[in-house]
């Protein structure tokens, strides 16, 4: 099959290139004496066109990809004879490969192979695109644009595959030859139309109506008359409609928005710069406004700078967009019902991180000052030892969080981003594991009263848990995912989710520790309640509530229970209240540790008071 594909494409390419170059020789090199299938190259005209370079995964190879089966005697003559009418059709529109492609299962590996094949065809073989070529190309593209396989795109290894597909189709369709001034090629999930245009045309429009999720949606492209007046000669305008490509792009880009209409592409003369587009909404939501966007081909993202909204009602949106043949050629509308007022969250995060860093630095300073006064017993030594490491881990993690944002937004250096993500992952895990150590220490103090542990054993155990476990998890995560380019996410210096689920290496241990520490707090509450059983009836309930509330308030920040509130944001992603509460609790965690872990501790306050009095005496003696 691979040899058949190569011969069909190469023969067609040579024929097209010979016609365009008016006699330029195309040399075919083919070696078959050893019985092995070799790569076939079009010398003097382009790079290797070798399907064996496309390796699929998750289920095998396409019928025309990979080693293939040996050709039978006579197959070469069958597919290389110039007098064979079927082969002439194959050379003209490469229709001979379509049955193999359409019969292949739409698994992620095959999707990637087909996208790569379409990319090669677009780049190397798009000199003159006849209607037959466009039909064959559209049938191949239609196979991977099918609405039934949109979910499979989430597992395609190359996260830019959907963008590559869009660029390839735009490039190929832009070379479409027009017959009698117009052309139209229609498939279920891709439609291409072209018209001749000139400055005397009274405005030109493209109308599309295509199926999406059992319903028809429409799209409309209009070239204003004032734009057409810029033309110096008769030209052509091509437009392509994709009803499912927006959903496919969503699987590759983690954004709090979704594409709510067709993706409409245009190929226009360079003189034309503005077009009007009308999109019918897929989900007709009354409470949320749409956003007109253009696909930035270089940055591979939706960009709202490309378009302005002319009108927006319940069912449709009219956009006025600027066309650029290298940057903005594809357009659509975004809807963001779950998009939060990110400016509020950003402000809370910035202020909270600044206060948190200052509070943690102050916390560590106080611990250094009072260390000898508050660590006289084994249990207080262990408690303050855990608290210092919790504060240190969070302080470094907060600083790295800011540095990671700076690296991603300004430097955009991949190696720096990997390093920042690794250390950020390590120190956030260290924070949780030291909180876990503190939780175990509290259980030890409450439940194992008669069991004594030496200071050296505790330090060795705590360091193994607090830094050893995070180190193992962090190293394994980067070692497993980075070779496959699945360690980082595209939009930030942080662990990837869609490709490799690397983020689970943080979520699973963190949420597990939060759950364990929640049980610790419940044990403390139960023990606190029991300790007041012998008190008078009138005062018992009030004192009980005060003790429990105080213990919960003291333990919640130092045991990381505030992070558990993040689960609420996954249940209701559209709730601003949940997101603001989560941002407040965690951005200000350093301040809460200073307040509840240090300043509200009675022994720490007494040690600070003693140090102040001692300092005053020394000052008084020095003056006298």
C-alpha positions as CSV (number, residue, x, y, z in Angstrom):
1,X,0.0,0.0,0.0
2,X,2.8,2.4,0.9
3,X,4.4,1.8,-2.5
4,X,1.1,2.3,-4.3
5,X,0.6,5.7,-2.5
6,X,4.1,6.8,-3.2
7,X,3.8,6.0,-6.9
8,X,0.4,7.7,-7.2
9,X,1.6,10.9,-5.5
10,X,4.9,11.0,-7.3
11,X,3.5,10.4,-10.8
12,X,0.9,13.1,-10.2
13,X,3.5,15.5,-8.8
14,X,5.9,15.0,-11.7
15,X,3.1,15.5,-14.2
16,X,2.0,18.7,-12.5
17,X,5.6,20.0,-12.1
18,X,6.5,19.2,-15.7
19,X,3.5,21.1,-16.9
20,X,4.3,24.1,-14.7
21,X,8.0,24.2,-15.5
22,X,7.4,23.7,-19.3
23,X,9.8,21.0,-19.8
24,X,11.8,21.0,-16.6
25,X,13.0,17.5,-16.0
26,X,11.7,15.6,-12.9
27,X,13.9,12.7,-12.0
28,X,12.4,9.7,-10.2
29,X,14.8,7.6,-8.2
30,X,13.4,4.2,-7.2
31,X,15.3,1.2,-5.9
32,X,13.5,-2.1,-5.7
33,X,16.2,-4.7,-6.5
34,X,16.6,-5.7,-2.9
35,X,12.9,-6.1,-2.4
36,X,12.8,-3.5,0.3
37,X,10.6,-0.4,-0.1
38,X,12.7,2.7,-0.3
39,X,11.8,6.4,0.0
40,X,10.8,7.9,-3.4
41,X,12.1,11.4,-4.0
42,X,11.2,14.1,-6.5
43,X,14.7,15.5,-7.1
44,X,15.2,19.1,-8.1
45,X,11.6,19.9,-7.0
46,X,11.3,19.3,-3.3
47,X,12.1,17.2,-0.3
48,X,11.5,13.5,0.2
49,X,7.8,12.5,0.1
50,X,8.1,9.4,2.1
51,X,5.1,8.0,3.9
52,X,7.3,5.7,5.9
53,X,8.3,8.8,8.0
54,X,4.8,9.0,9.5
55,X,4.6,6.7,12.5
56,X,1.2,6.3,14.1
57,X,0.5,5.1,17.6
58,X,-2.4,3.9,19.8
59,X,-3.6,1.2,17.5
60,X,-1.3,0.7,14.5
61,X,-0.5,2.2,11.1
62,X,-2.7,3.5,8.4
63,X,-3.0,1.0,5.4
64,X,-0.7,3.3,3.4
65,X,1.8,4.1,6.1
66,X,4.9,2.2,7.4
67,X,6.6,-0.8,5.9
68,X,3.5,-2.2,4.1
69,X,3.4,-5.5,2.4
70,X,5.6,-6.5,-0.6
71,X,4.0,-5.7,-4.0
72,X,3.0,-8.5,-6.2
73,X,4.6,-9.0,-9.6
74,X,2.9,-6.7,-12.1
75,X,1.7,-4.1,-9.5
76,X,4.4,-1.7,-10.6
77,X,3.2,-1.9,-14.2
78,X,-0.4,-1.5,-13.1
79,X,0.2,1.8,-11.3
80,X,2.9,3.2,-13.5
81,X,1.5,2.7,-17.0
82,X,0.7,5.9,-18.6
83,X,-2.0,4.4,-20.8
84,X,-4.1,3.1,-17.9
85,X,-7.2,5.3,-17.5
86,X,-7.5,4.6,-13.8
87,X,-3.9,5.6,-13.2
88,X,-4.4,8.8,-15.2
89,X,-7.2,9.7,-12.8
90,X,-4.9,8.8,-9.9
91,X,-2.2,11.2,-11.3
92,X,-4.7,13.9,-11.8
93,X,-6.5,13.8,-8.4
94,X,-4.7,11.1,-6.3
95,X,-8.1,9.4,-5.9
96,X,-6.4,6.0,-5.8
97,X,-5.4,6.6,-2.1
98,X,-8.8,7.7,-0.9
99,X,-10.3,4.1,-0.3
100,X,-7.3,3.2,1.9
101,X,-7.7,6.4,3.9
102,X,-11.5,6.3,4.3
103,X,-11.3,2.7,5.4
104,X,-8.7,3.4,8.1
105,X,-9.9,3.7,11.7
106,X,-10.0,7.3,13.0
107,X,-7.6,6.6,15.9
108,X,-5.2,9.4,17.2
109,X,-2.2,7.9,15.4
110,X,-4.0,7.8,12.0
111,X,-5.4,11.3,12.5
112,X,-1.8,12.6,12.9
113,X,-0.6,10.6,9.8
114,X,-3.4,12.0,7.7
115,X,-2.8,15.6,8.9
116,X,0.9,15.1,8.0
117,X,0.0,13.8,4.6
118,X,-2.3,16.7,3.9
119,X,0.4,19.1,5.0
120,X,2.9,17.5,2.5
121,X,0.4,17.6,-0.3
122,X,-0.4,21.3,0.4
123,X,3.2,22.3,0.5
124,X,4.7,20.3,-2.4
125,X,1.8,19.6,-4.8
126,X,-0.5,22.6,-4.8
127,X,0.7,24.4,-7.9
128,X,-2.5,24.1,-9.8
129,X,-5.5,22.7,-7.9
130,X,-8.3,21.4,-10.2
131,X,-11.8,20.5,-9.1
132,X,-10.8,16.9,-9.0
133,X,-7.8,17.5,-6.8
134,X,-9.9,19.7,-4.5
135,X,-12.6,17.0,-4.2
136,X,-10.1,14.3,-3.3
137,X,-8.3,16.6,-0.8
138,X,-11.6,17.5,0.8
139,X,-12.6,13.9,1.1
140,X,-9.4,13.1,3.0
141,X,-9.8,16.2,5.2
142,X,-13.5,15.4,5.8
143,X,-12.4,12.0,7.2
144,X,-10.6,13.6,10.2
145,X,-13.1,16.4,10.6
146,X,-16.0,14.1,11.2
147,X,-18.0,15.2,14.2
148,X,-18.0,11.6,15.5
149,X,-14.2,11.6,16.1
150,X,-13.8,15.1,17.7
151,X,-12.9,13.5,21.0
152,X,-10.1,11.4,19.5
153,X,-8.3,14.7,18.7
154,X,-7.6,15.1,22.4
155,X,-5.2,12.2,22.3
156,X,-3.3,13.3,19.2
157,X,0.3,13.7,20.3
158,X,1.0,17.0,18.4
159,X,-1.2,19.6,20.1
160,X,-0.7,21.8,17.0
161,X,-2.2,19.2,14.6
162,X,-5.5,21.0,14.3
163,X,-3.7,24.3,13.5
164,X,-1.5,22.4,10.9
165,X,-4.7,21.0,9.3
166,X,-6.3,24.4,9.1
167,X,-3.2,26.0,7.5
168,X,-2.8,23.1,5.1
169,X,-6.4,23.3,3.9
170,X,-6.2,27.1,3.5
171,X,-3.0,26.8,1.5
172,X,-4.3,24.1,-0.8
173,X,-7.7,25.6,-1.4
174,X,-6.2,29.0,-2.1
175,X,-4.7,27.5,-5.3
176,X,-8.1,26.3,-6.6
177,X,-8.6,26.9,-10.3
178,X,-12.0,28.4,-11.2
179,X,-14.1,27.1,-14.0
180,X,-16.3,29.7,-15.7
181,X,-15.6,32.1,-12.9
182,X,-16.8,30.0,-10.0
183,X,-16.2,26.7,-8.2
184,X,-17.8,24.8,-5.4
185,X,-16.7,21.6,-3.6
186,X,-18.9,20.3,-0.8
187,X,-18.3,17.6,1.8
188,X,-20.2,17.1,5.0
189,X,-17.6,18.7,7.3
190,X,-15.7,21.0,4.8
191,X,-17.0,23.2,2.1
192,X,-15.0,25.2,-0.4
193,X,-16.3,27.9,-2.7
194,X,-14.5,30.3,-5.1
195,X,-15.5,33.2,-7.3
196,X,-13.8,35.6,-9.8
197,X,-13.9,39.1,-8.5
198,X,-13.0,42.5,-9.9
199,X,-13.4,46.2,-9.0
200,X,-16.7,46.5,-10.7
201,X,-18.3,43.7,-8.7
202,X,-21.0,45.1,-6.4
203,X,-19.9,43.1,-3.4
204,X,-19.4,39.4,-3.3
205,X,-20.7,36.9,-0.7
206,X,-20.2,33.3,0.2
207,X,-23.1,31.4,1.9
208,X,-22.6,28.2,3.8
209,X,-25.1,25.8,5.4
210,X,-23.7,22.7,7.0
211,X,-24.6,20.0,9.5
212,X,-23.3,20.1,13.1
213,X,-24.6,17.8,15.8
214,X,-27.7,16.9,13.8
215,X,-28.5,20.6,13.2
216,X,-27.7,22.9,10.3
217,X,-25.7,26.0,11.1
218,X,-24.9,28.8,8.6
219,X,-22.1,31.1,7.9
220,X,-21.8,34.0,5.5
221,X,-18.7,35.8,4.1
222,X,-19.2,39.2,2.5
223,X,-16.6,41.3,0.7
224,X,-17.7,44.9,0.8
225,X,-17.8,46.9,-2.5
226,X,-15.3,49.5,-1.2
227,X,-12.8,46.7,-0.7
228,X,-13.3,45.4,-4.3
229,X,-12.6,48.9,-5.6
230,X,-8.9,48.4,-4.5
231,X,-8.4,45.6,-7.1
232,X,-6.3,46.5,-10.1
233,X,-7.2,43.3,-12.1
234,X,-9.6,40.4,-12.1
235,X,-8.7,38.1,-9.2
236,X,-10.3,35.2,-7.3
237,X,-11.7,34.9,-3.8
238,X,-11.9,31.5,-2.0
239,X,-13.7,30.7,1.2
240,X,-13.7,27.5,3.2
241,X,-16.2,26.5,6.0
242,X,-15.5,24.1,8.8
243,X,-18.4,23.3,11.1
244,X,-16.4,21.0,13.5
245,X,-12.9,22.5,13.4
246,X,-13.7,24.9,16.3
247,X,-14.5,22.0,18.6
248,X,-11.4,20.2,17.5
249,X,-9.2,23.2,18.3
250,X,-10.8,23.4,21.7
251,X,-9.4,19.9,22.6
252,X,-5.9,21.2,22.0
253,X,-6.1,24.6,23.7
254,X,-7.0,25.0,27.4
255,X,-9.1,28.2,27.4
256,X,-12.2,29.1,29.4
257,X,-14.1,29.7,26.1
258,X,-15.6,27.6,23.4
259,X,-16.0,28.2,19.6
260,X,-19.7,28.8,19.0
261,X,-19.9,28.8,15.3
262,X,-18.3,27.7,12.1
263,X,-14.7,28.4,11.4
264,X,-14.6,30.4,8.1
265,X,-11.4,30.8,6.2
266,X,-10.7,33.1,3.2
267,X,-8.0,33.4,0.5
268,X,-8.1,36.8,-1.0
269,X,-5.9,39.1,-3.1
270,X,-3.4,41.0,-0.9
271,X,-5.1,44.3,-1.8
272,X,-8.2,43.3,0.2
273,X,-8.0,43.9,3.9
274,X,-11.4,43.8,5.4
275,X,-14.4,41.5,5.3
276,X,-17.8,41.0,7.0
277,X,-18.7,37.6,8.4
278,X,-22.0,36.4,9.8
279,X,-21.9,33.4,12.2
280,X,-25.0,31.5,13.3
281,X,-24.5,30.5,17.0
282,X,-24.4,26.8,17.8
283,X,-25.5,27.4,21.3
284,X,-27.9,30.3,21.4
285,X,-27.3,31.8,24.8
286,X,-29.1,35.0,25.8
287,X,-27.1,36.0,28.8
288,X,-23.6,35.9,27.3
289,X,-22.1,38.0,24.6
290,X,-20.0,36.7,21.7
291,X,-16.5,37.6,20.8
292,X,-15.3,37.9,17.2
293,X,-11.8,36.5,16.7
294,X,-9.3,35.6,14.1
295,X,-6.9,32.6,14.2
296,X,-3.3,33.9,14.5
297,X,-1.4,31.5,12.2
298,X,2.0,32.3,13.7
299,X,1.1,32.2,17.3
300,X,-1.6,29.4,16.8
301,X,-4.3,31.0,19.0
302,X,-7.5,33.0,18.7
303,X,-6.9,36.7,18.7
304,X,-9.6,39.3,19.3
305,X,-7.6,42.1,17.8
306,X,-8.4,40.7,14.3
307,X,-12.2,41.5,14.5
308,X,-14.8,43.8,15.8
309,X,-18.4,43.0,16.6
310,X,-20.9,44.8,14.3
311,X,-24.0,43.2,15.8
312,X,-24.9,40.4,18.3
313,X,-28.3,38.9,18.9
314,X,-29.5,35.6,20.3
315,X,-29.0,33.6,17.1
316,X,-26.2,35.2,15.1
317,X,-23.2,37.5,15.2
318,X,-21.8,39.9,12.5
319,X,-18.1,40.5,12.6
320,X,-16.0,43.0,10.8
321,X,-12.5,41.4,10.4
322,X,-9.2,42.4,8.9
323,X,-7.7,39.9,6.5
324,X,-4.0,39.3,6.2
325,X,-2.6,36.6,3.9
326,X,0.0,35.5,6.4
327,X,-1.5,36.1,9.8
328,X,-5.3,36.2,9.8
329,X,-7.1,34.0,7.3
330,X,-9.6,32.1,9.5
331,X,-12.3,33.5,11.7
332,X,-15.0,32.5,14.2
333,X,-16.8,33.5,17.3
334,X,-16.1,32.6,20.9
335,X,-18.5,32.3,23.8
336,X,-17.4,32.2,27.4
337,X,-20.3,31.6,29.8
338,X,-17.8,30.3,32.4
339,X,-15.2,33.0,31.9
340,X,-14.6,34.8,35.1
341,X,-13.6,38.4,35.8
342,X,-9.9,37.4,35.7
343,X,-8.8,40.9,36.5
344,X,-10.3,40.5,40.0
345,X,-8.6,37.1,40.5
346,X,-5.3,38.5,39.2
347,X,-5.4,41.4,41.6
348,X,-6.2,39.1,44.6
349,X,-3.3,36.8,43.6
350,X,-0.8,39.6,43.2
351,X,-1.7,41.3,46.5
352,X,-2.0,38.0,48.3
353,X,1.4,36.7,47.0
354,X,3.1,39.9,48.0
355,X,1.6,39.9,51.5
356,X,2.3,36.1,51.8
357,X,6.0,36.5,50.9
358,X,6.4,39.3,53.4
359,X,4.5,37.3,56.1
360,X,6.6,34.2,55.6
361,X,9.8,36.1,55.8
362,X,8.6,37.7,59.0
363,X,7.5,34.3,60.3
364,X,11.0,32.8,59.7
365,X,12.6,35.9,61.3
366,X,10.5,35.5,64.4
367,X,11.2,31.8,64.6
368,X,14.9,32.5,64.5
369,X,14.6,35.1,67.3
370,X,12.5,32.9,69.6
371,X,13.9,29.5,68.7
372,X,15.8,28.7,71.9
373,X,12.8,29.8,74.0
374,X,10.1,27.8,72.3
375,X,12.0,24.5,71.6
376,X,12.8,23.4,75.1
377,X,10.7,20.3,75.0
378,X,10.7,17.5,72.3
379,X,7.2,18.1,71.2
380,X,7.5,21.9,70.8
381,X,10.8,21.4,69.0
382,X,9.2,19.1,66.5
383,X,6.2,21.4,66.0
384,X,8.3,24.5,65.3
385,X,10.7,22.4,63.1
386,X,7.7,21.5,60.9
387,X,6.4,25.0,60.9
388,X,9.8,26.4,59.8
389,X,10.0,24.0,56.9
390,X,6.4,24.7,55.9
391,X,7.1,28.4,55.8
392,X,10.3,27.9,53.9
393,X,8.7,25.7,51.3
394,X,5.8,28.0,50.7
395,X,8.1,31.1,50.6
396,X,10.3,29.5,47.9
397,X,7.2,28.2,46.0
398,X,5.6,31.7,46.0
399,X,8.8,33.3,44.7
400,X,9.1,30.6,42.0
401,X,5.4,31.1,41.1
402,X,6.2,34.8,40.2
403,X,9.4,33.8,38.4
404,X,7.6,31.2,36.4
405,X,5.0,33.7,35.3
406,X,7.8,36.2,34.2
407,X,9.7,33.5,32.3
408,X,6.6,32.4,30.4
409,X,5.3,35.9,29.6
410,X,8.6,37.6,28.7
411,X,11.5,35.2,28.0
412,X,9.4,32.3,26.6
413,X,12.4,30.1,27.1
414,X,11.6,26.4,27.1
415,X,14.5,25.2,29.2
416,X,13.9,27.9,31.8
417,X,10.2,27.1,31.9
418,X,11.0,23.4,32.4
419,X,13.4,24.3,35.3
420,X,10.9,26.7,36.9
421,X,8.1,24.1,36.6
422,X,10.3,21.4,38.2
423,X,11.3,23.4,41.2
424,X,7.8,24.8,41.6
425,X,6.4,21.3,41.5
426,X,9.0,20.2,44.1
427,X,8.5,23.0,46.6
428,X,4.7,22.9,46.4
429,X,4.8,19.1,47.1
430,X,7.3,19.8,49.9
431,X,4.8,22.2,51.4
432,X,2.1,19.5,51.4
433,X,4.4,16.8,52.7
434,X,5.6,19.0,55.6
435,X,2.0,19.7,56.4
436,X,1.5,16.0,56.4
437,X,4.4,15.6,58.8
438,X,2.9,18.2,61.1
439,X,-0.5,16.3,60.9
440,X,1.3,13.0,61.9
441,X,3.0,14.9,64.8
442,X,-0.3,16.1,66.1
443,X,-1.7,12.6,66.0
444,X,1.4,11.4,67.7
445,X,0.9,13.9,70.5
446,X,-2.8,13.1,70.9
447,X,-2.9,9.3,70.5
448,X,0.6,8.0,71.4
449,X,1.1,9.6,74.7
450,X,3.3,6.9,76.2
451,X,5.3,6.3,73.0
452,X,8.5,8.4,72.9
453,X,10.4,9.3,69.8
454,X,13.9,10.8,69.8
455,X,14.7,14.1,68.1
456,X,17.2,12.5,65.7
457,X,14.7,9.8,64.5
458,X,12.0,12.5,64.1
459,X,14.3,14.8,62.0
460,X,15.4,11.9,59.8
461,X,11.8,10.7,59.3
462,X,10.5,14.3,58.7
463,X,13.2,15.1,56.1
464,X,12.5,11.8,54.3
465,X,8.8,12.6,54.1
466,X,9.1,16.4,53.6
467,X,11.7,16.5,50.9
468,X,12.4,12.9,49.9
469,X,8.9,12.1,48.7
470,X,8.5,15.3,46.7
471,X,12.0,14.8,45.1
472,X,11.1,11.3,43.9
473,X,7.7,12.4,42.5
474,X,9.1,15.5,40.8
475,X,12.1,13.6,39.2
476,X,9.9,10.7,38.0
477,X,7.3,13.2,36.5
478,X,9.9,15.1,34.4
479,X,11.7,11.9,33.5
480,X,8.6,10.2,32.2
481,X,6.8,13.2,30.4
482,X,9.6,15.5,29.2
483,X,11.0,13.1,26.5
484,X,7.6,13.1,24.9
485,X,7.3,16.9,25.2
486,X,4.4,16.4,27.6
487,X,5.8,18.0,30.8
488,X,4.7,21.6,30.2
489,X,1.3,23.0,29.3
490,X,1.2,25.5,26.4
491,X,-0.2,28.5,28.3
492,X,1.9,28.6,31.4
493,X,5.1,27.2,33.1
494,X,3.2,24.5,34.9
495,X,2.5,20.8,34.6
496,X,0.7,19.5,31.5
497,X,-2.8,18.0,31.7
498,X,-4.2,17.1,28.3
499,X,-1.4,15.1,26.7
500,X,0.2,13.3,29.6
501,X,-1.9,14.1,32.7
502,X,1.4,15.2,34.4
503,X,-0.6,17.4,36.7
504,X,-1.9,14.3,38.5
505,X,1.6,14.1,40.0
506,X,0.7,17.2,42.0
507,X,-3.1,16.8,42.5
508,X,-3.1,13.2,43.8
509,X,-0.6,13.7,46.6
510,X,-1.8,17.2,47.5
511,X,-5.5,16.2,47.8
512,X,-4.6,13.0,49.6
513,X,-2.7,14.9,52.2
514,X,-5.6,17.4,52.5
515,X,-7.9,14.5,53.2
516,X,-5.6,13.0,55.8
517,X,-5.1,16.3,57.5
518,X,-8.9,16.8,57.6
519,X,-9.1,13.6,59.5
520,X,-6.5,15.0,61.9
521,X,-8.6,18.1,62.5
522,X,-11.6,15.9,63.2
523,X,-9.6,13.9,65.7
524,X,-8.6,17.2,67.4
525,X,-12.2,18.3,67.5
526,X,-13.3,15.1,69.1
527,X,-10.5,15.2,71.7
528,X,-11.2,18.8,72.5
529,X,-14.9,18.0,73.1
530,X,-14.1,15.1,75.4
531,X,-11.7,17.2,77.5
532,X,-14.5,19.4,78.7
533,X,-16.8,16.7,79.9
534,X,-16.1,17.4,83.6
535,X,-16.8,21.1,83.4
536,X,-20.0,22.8,84.7
537,X,-23.1,22.4,82.5
538,X,-23.6,26.1,81.9
539,X,-20.1,26.9,80.7
540,X,-19.4,23.6,79.0
541,X,-21.1,24.3,75.6
542,X,-19.6,27.8,75.3
543,X,-16.1,26.9,76.2
544,X,-16.3,23.8,74.0
545,X,-17.2,25.9,71.0
546,X,-14.4,28.3,71.7
547,X,-11.8,25.6,72.0
548,X,-13.0,23.8,68.9
549,X,-13.2,27.0,66.8
550,X,-9.7,28.1,68.0
551,X,-8.2,24.7,67.2
552,X,-9.8,24.5,63.7
553,X,-8.7,28.1,63.0
554,X,-5.1,27.4,64.1
555,X,-4.8,24.1,62.2
556,X,-6.6,24.9,58.9
557,X,-3.8,27.1,57.3
558,X,-0.9,25.1,58.6
559,X,-2.4,21.8,57.5
560,X,-3.4,23.1,54.0
561,X,-7.1,22.5,54.3
562,X,-7.8,25.7,52.4
563,X,-6.5,23.9,49.3
564,X,-9.4,21.5,49.6
565,X,-11.7,24.4,48.7
566,X,-10.3,24.2,45.1
567,X,-12.6,21.2,44.6
568,X,-15.6,23.5,44.7
569,X,-14.2,25.4,41.7
570,X,-14.2,22.2,39.7
571,X,-17.8,21.5,40.6
572,X,-19.1,24.9,39.6
573,X,-16.5,26.5,37.3
574,X,-18.7,29.5,36.6
575,X,-19.0,30.6,40.2
576,X,-17.0,33.7,40.8
577,X,-17.6,33.4,44.5
578,X,-15.8,30.0,44.7
579,X,-12.9,31.2,42.6
580,X,-12.4,34.4,44.7
581,X,-12.7,32.5,48.0
582,X,-10.1,29.9,46.8
583,X,-7.8,32.7,45.6
584,X,-8.1,34.6,48.9
585,X,-7.5,31.5,51.1
586,X,-4.4,30.3,49.2
587,X,-2.8,33.6,48.0
588,X,-2.9,34.8,51.7
589,X,-1.8,31.4,53.1
590,X,1.6,32.8,54.2
591,X,-0.2,35.5,56.1
592,X,-2.4,33.0,57.8
593,X,0.6,30.8,58.8
594,X,2.2,33.9,60.4
595,X,-1.0,34.8,62.2
596,X,-2.3,31.4,63.4
597,X,1.0,29.5,63.5
598,X,3.3,32.1,65.1
599,X,1.6,35.2,66.4
600,X,-1.3,33.5,68.1
601,X,0.9,30.9,69.8
602,X,1.2,31.8,73.5
603,X,4.7,30.6,74.0
604,X,5.9,32.5,70.9
605,X,4.3,35.7,72.2
606,X,5.9,35.2,75.6
607,X,9.3,34.6,74.0
608,X,8.9,37.8,71.9
609,X,7.9,39.8,75.0
610,X,11.0,38.5,76.9
611,X,13.2,39.4,74.0
612,X,11.8,42.9,73.8
613,X,12.2,43.4,77.5
614,X,15.8,42.1,77.3
615,X,16.5,44.5,74.5
616,X,15.1,47.4,76.4
617,X,17.2,46.6,79.4
618,X,20.3,46.4,77.3
619,X,19.5,49.7,75.7
620,X,18.9,51.3,79.1
621,X,22.2,49.9,80.4
622,X,24.1,51.2,77.3
623,X,22.6,54.7,77.8
624,X,23.5,54.8,81.5
